Amino acid sequence: MARYPDGWDGEWFYEKQAPGHQPDWMPLQPIHSDHRGEPIEFVTAGDRESLLWLANMGCIEIHPWLSRRDTIDAPDFAIFDLDPADGATGRQVRDVATILRQALQALGLVGYPKVSGATGLHIYVPLDPVHSYRRVRRFVESVGRLALAADPDDVTMEWDIPAREGKVFIDHNQNVGGKTIASVYSVRPLPGAPVSTPLLWEELEDLPGPGAFTISTIWERLRTHGDLFAPVLRGGQRLDAAEDALGLEPIP
């Protein structure tokens, strides 16, 4: 939970362990922490009442895991997190996303874009929950390096932040157990209350800015387009053939 008790522009903090005063009806999910040497009891939010409780706790944005409680070690999707560094433009983000889409299509896979609600773009590749995080992370890194080779002027995978200037950083390390990313339809703690919103690929031609979709405007978009994220939650893809095409050796 990312809690903002004094509002979006006040002091905030992360809280992983359920605080103890959560409702009795709220399911918790214990997940072992190597750092602590014991399980952390995470709050789950599978219904409207749970989300309302999180809102009352000052949780403006929702950051879920990439896997579900019954398949905790196998993510439901691979994520390409496109983070424009200082000096990068929306045109560059669009071009990098297009390259990744073309690479995924060549590998027989479908991806779905969404604006982060801040400055970045996320591309989700829905998966059946059968691959380890290690395997998914390696796949995203491999495709990211193909994009880097195709467009070194716009793409970076440098860990040194100053070295990313003017480029779009593809962060494959988001595909790690325990890491989280801003959920689809999550409000972000920024002026205007922007919302992380799924896009149609053709909308990248004129990439919407961070404030294009807000807590006030998202409803009309949903009425117009429905839930563009629904296919991501259905899974239905595996990495085996793509890994073969990339020359990746089998790993657990």
C-alpha positions as CSV (number, residue, x, y, z in Angstrom):
1,M,0.0,0.0,0.0
2,A,1.3,3.5,-0.9
3,R,-0.5,5.7,1.7
4,Y,-1.0,9.4,1.4
5,P,-2.7,10.4,4.7
6,D,-2.2,14.1,3.9
7,G,-3.2,14.0,0.3
8,W,-1.4,13.6,-3.0
9,D,1.1,16.4,-2.3
10,G,1.8,15.5,1.4
11,E,4.1,13.0,3.0
12,W,3.5,9.4,2.0
13,F,4.9,6.0,2.8
14,Y,4.8,2.3,1.7
15,E,3.1,-0.3,4.0
16,K,3.4,-3.9,2.9
17,Q,2.3,-5.6,6.1
18,A,-1.4,-5.5,6.8
19,P,-1.8,-2.9,9.6
20,G,-3.8,-5.1,11.9
21,H,-6.9,-3.0,12.0
22,Q,-8.2,-4.1,8.6
23,P,-11.7,-5.5,8.5
24,D,-12.2,-9.2,9.5
25,W,-13.7,-9.9,6.1
26,M,-10.7,-8.7,4.1
27,P,-8.6,-11.7,2.9
28,L,-4.8,-11.5,3.5
29,Q,-2.1,-13.2,1.5
30,P,1.0,-14.3,3.4
31,I,4.1,-14.3,1.2
32,H,7.5,-15.2,2.5
33,S,10.1,-12.4,2.6
34,D,13.7,-13.4,2.3
35,H,14.6,-10.0,3.7
36,R,12.5,-10.5,6.8
37,G,13.0,-14.2,7.1
38,E,9.2,-14.6,7.6
39,P,6.0,-14.0,5.7
40,I,4.5,-10.6,5.1
41,E,0.7,-10.6,5.2
42,F,-0.4,-8.5,2.2
43,V,-3.8,-7.0,1.9
44,T,-5.8,-8.2,-1.1
45,A,-8.5,-6.2,-2.9
46,G,-10.8,-8.4,-4.8
47,D,-14.0,-6.5,-4.5
48,R,-15.4,-3.0,-4.3
49,E,-15.5,-3.0,-0.5
50,S,-11.8,-3.8,-0.2
51,L,-10.9,-1.0,-2.7
52,L,-13.0,1.5,-0.7
53,W,-11.2,0.5,2.5
54,L,-7.9,1.1,0.7
55,A,-9.1,4.5,-0.4
56,N,-10.1,5.3,3.2
57,M,-6.5,4.4,4.2
58,G,-5.2,7.1,1.9
59,C,-4.1,4.7,-0.9
60,I,-4.4,7.0,-3.9
61,E,-2.8,4.6,-6.3
62,I,-2.9,0.8,-6.5
63,H,0.3,-1.2,-7.1
64,P,-0.4,-4.9,-7.5
65,W,2.0,-7.8,-8.1
66,L,2.2,-9.2,-11.6
67,S,1.0,-12.6,-10.4
68,R,-2.1,-13.9,-8.5
69,R,-2.2,-15.5,-5.1
70,D,-2.8,-19.1,-6.5
71,T,0.2,-18.8,-8.9
72,I,2.3,-16.4,-7.0
73,D,5.6,-17.4,-8.7
74,A,4.3,-17.2,-12.2
75,P,3.3,-13.8,-13.6
76,D,0.1,-13.3,-15.6
77,F,1.9,-11.0,-18.1
78,A,5.2,-9.7,-19.2
79,I,5.6,-5.9,-18.9
80,F,7.7,-3.6,-21.0
81,D,8.0,-0.5,-18.9
82,L,8.9,2.5,-21.1
83,D,10.3,5.3,-19.0
84,P,11.3,8.5,-20.9
85,A,14.4,10.0,-19.4
86,D,15.1,13.7,-19.1
87,G,15.0,15.2,-22.6
88,A,13.0,12.4,-24.2
89,T,9.9,13.2,-26.2
90,G,6.5,11.6,-26.8
91,R,7.5,10.9,-30.3
92,Q,10.4,8.8,-29.0
93,V,8.1,6.9,-26.7
94,R,5.7,6.2,-29.6
95,D,8.5,5.0,-31.9
96,V,10.0,2.7,-29.3
97,A,6.5,1.2,-28.5
98,T,6.0,0.6,-32.2
99,I,9.3,-1.2,-32.5
100,L,8.3,-3.4,-29.6
101,R,4.9,-4.1,-31.1
102,Q,6.5,-5.2,-34.4
103,A,9.0,-7.4,-32.5
104,L,6.2,-9.0,-30.5
105,Q,4.2,-9.6,-33.7
106,A,7.2,-11.2,-35.4
107,L,7.4,-13.6,-32.4
108,G,3.7,-14.5,-32.6
109,L,2.7,-12.5,-29.5
110,V,0.2,-9.7,-28.9
111,G,0.9,-6.8,-26.5
112,Y,-1.5,-4.1,-25.1
113,P,-0.4,-0.6,-24.3
114,K,-1.5,1.7,-21.5
115,V,-0.3,5.1,-20.4
116,S,1.1,5.0,-16.9
117,G,-0.7,8.1,-15.8
118,A,2.6,9.8,-15.2
119,T,5.2,10.1,-18.0
120,G,5.7,6.5,-19.1
121,L,4.0,3.8,-21.2
122,H,3.5,0.2,-20.3
123,I,3.1,-2.7,-22.8
124,Y,1.5,-5.8,-21.3
125,V,2.0,-9.2,-22.9
126,P,-0.7,-11.5,-21.4
127,L,0.5,-14.9,-20.5
128,D,-0.8,-18.2,-19.0
129,P,0.7,-18.3,-15.5
130,V,3.2,-21.1,-16.3
131,H,6.5,-19.2,-16.6
132,S,8.8,-18.2,-13.8
133,Y,9.6,-14.5,-13.2
134,R,13.2,-15.3,-14.1
135,R,12.1,-16.6,-17.5
136,V,9.7,-13.7,-18.2
137,R,12.3,-11.1,-17.2
138,R,14.9,-12.7,-19.6
139,F,12.3,-12.6,-22.4
140,V,11.6,-8.9,-21.9
141,E,15.3,-8.1,-21.7
142,S,16.0,-10.0,-24.9
143,V,13.2,-8.2,-26.8
144,G,14.3,-4.9,-25.3
145,R,17.9,-5.4,-26.6
146,L,16.4,-6.1,-30.1
147,A,14.7,-2.7,-29.8
148,L,18.0,-1.1,-28.7
149,A,19.8,-2.6,-31.7
150,A,17.1,-1.4,-34.0
151,D,17.0,2.2,-32.6
152,P,20.0,3.1,-30.5
153,D,19.2,6.8,-30.8
154,D,15.9,6.4,-29.0
155,V,16.3,3.3,-26.8
156,T,18.4,2.8,-23.7
157,M,18.8,0.0,-21.2
158,E,21.5,1.8,-19.2
159,W,21.4,1.4,-15.4
160,D,23.3,4.7,-15.0
161,I,20.5,7.3,-14.9
162,P,22.6,10.2,-16.4
163,A,23.5,8.0,-19.3
164,R,19.8,7.7,-20.3
165,E,19.3,11.3,-21.0
166,G,17.3,12.0,-24.1
167,K,16.2,8.4,-24.6
168,V,13.5,6.0,-23.5
169,F,14.6,3.5,-20.9
170,I,13.2,-0.1,-21.2
171,D,13.1,-1.4,-17.7
172,H,13.0,-5.2,-17.8
173,N,13.6,-5.4,-14.1
174,Q,10.0,-4.7,-13.4
175,N,9.4,-8.4,-14.2
176,V,10.6,-9.6,-10.8
177,G,8.6,-11.3,-8.0
178,G,7.7,-8.7,-5.4
179,K,7.9,-5.7,-7.7
180,T,4.8,-3.8,-8.5
181,I,3.6,-1.4,-11.1
182,A,0.8,1.1,-11.2
183,S,-2.4,-0.8,-11.9
184,V,-4.6,-0.3,-14.9
185,Y,-7.3,2.4,-14.0
186,S,-5.3,3.4,-10.9
187,V,-5.4,7.1,-10.1
188,R,-1.9,8.6,-9.7
189,P,-0.9,11.1,-7.0
190,L,-0.4,14.0,-9.4
191,P,-2.2,17.3,-10.1
192,G,-5.5,16.6,-11.9
193,A,-5.7,13.0,-10.7
194,P,-4.5,11.3,-13.9
195,V,-5.5,7.7,-14.4
196,S,-3.4,4.8,-15.8
197,T,-5.4,4.0,-18.9
198,P,-5.2,1.3,-21.6
199,L,-4.9,2.5,-25.2
200,L,-5.7,1.3,-28.7
201,W,-2.5,0.9,-30.7
202,E,-3.6,3.5,-33.3
203,E,-3.9,6.1,-30.5
204,L,-0.1,6.0,-30.2
205,E,0.1,8.0,-33.5
206,D,-0.9,11.0,-31.4
207,L,0.3,9.8,-28.0
208,P,-1.9,11.2,-25.2
209,G,-0.1,13.2,-22.6
210,P,0.0,12.3,-18.9
211,G,-3.1,14.3,-18.1
212,A,-5.2,13.1,-21.0
213,F,-7.3,10.7,-18.8
214,T,-8.3,11.7,-15.4
215,I,-10.6,10.7,-12.6
216,S,-13.2,13.0,-14.2
217,T,-12.8,12.0,-17.8
218,I,-12.1,8.2,-17.6
219,W,-15.8,7.4,-17.4
220,E,-16.7,8.6,-20.9
221,R,-13.8,6.7,-22.3
222,L,-15.0,3.5,-20.7
223,R,-18.5,4.1,-22.1
224,T,-17.0,4.6,-25.6
225,H,-14.4,1.8,-25.7
226,G,-15.3,-0.6,-22.9
227,D,-12.5,-2.3,-20.9
228,L,-9.6,-2.4,-23.3
229,F,-7.6,-4.2,-20.7
230,A,-9.9,-7.3,-20.5
231,P,-7.9,-9.4,-23.0
232,V,-4.8,-9.0,-20.8
233,L,-6.5,-10.7,-17.9
234,R,-7.5,-13.6,-20.1
235,G,-4.0,-14.7,-20.7
236,G,-3.8,-17.3,-23.5
237,Q,-0.1,-16.9,-24.6
238,R,3.1,-18.7,-23.8
239,L,6.7,-17.9,-24.4
240,D,8.1,-21.2,-25.7
241,A,8.0,-20.5,-29.5
242,A,9.2,-16.9,-29.0
243,E,12.1,-18.2,-26.9
244,D,13.0,-20.6,-29.6
245,A,12.9,-17.8,-32.2
246,L,15.2,-15.7,-30.0
247,G,17.6,-18.6,-29.5
248,L,17.1,-18.7,-25.7
249,E,18.0,-21.8,-23.8
250,P,15.3,-23.4,-21.6
251,I,15.4,-22.2,-17.9
252,P,13.1,-23.0,-15.0
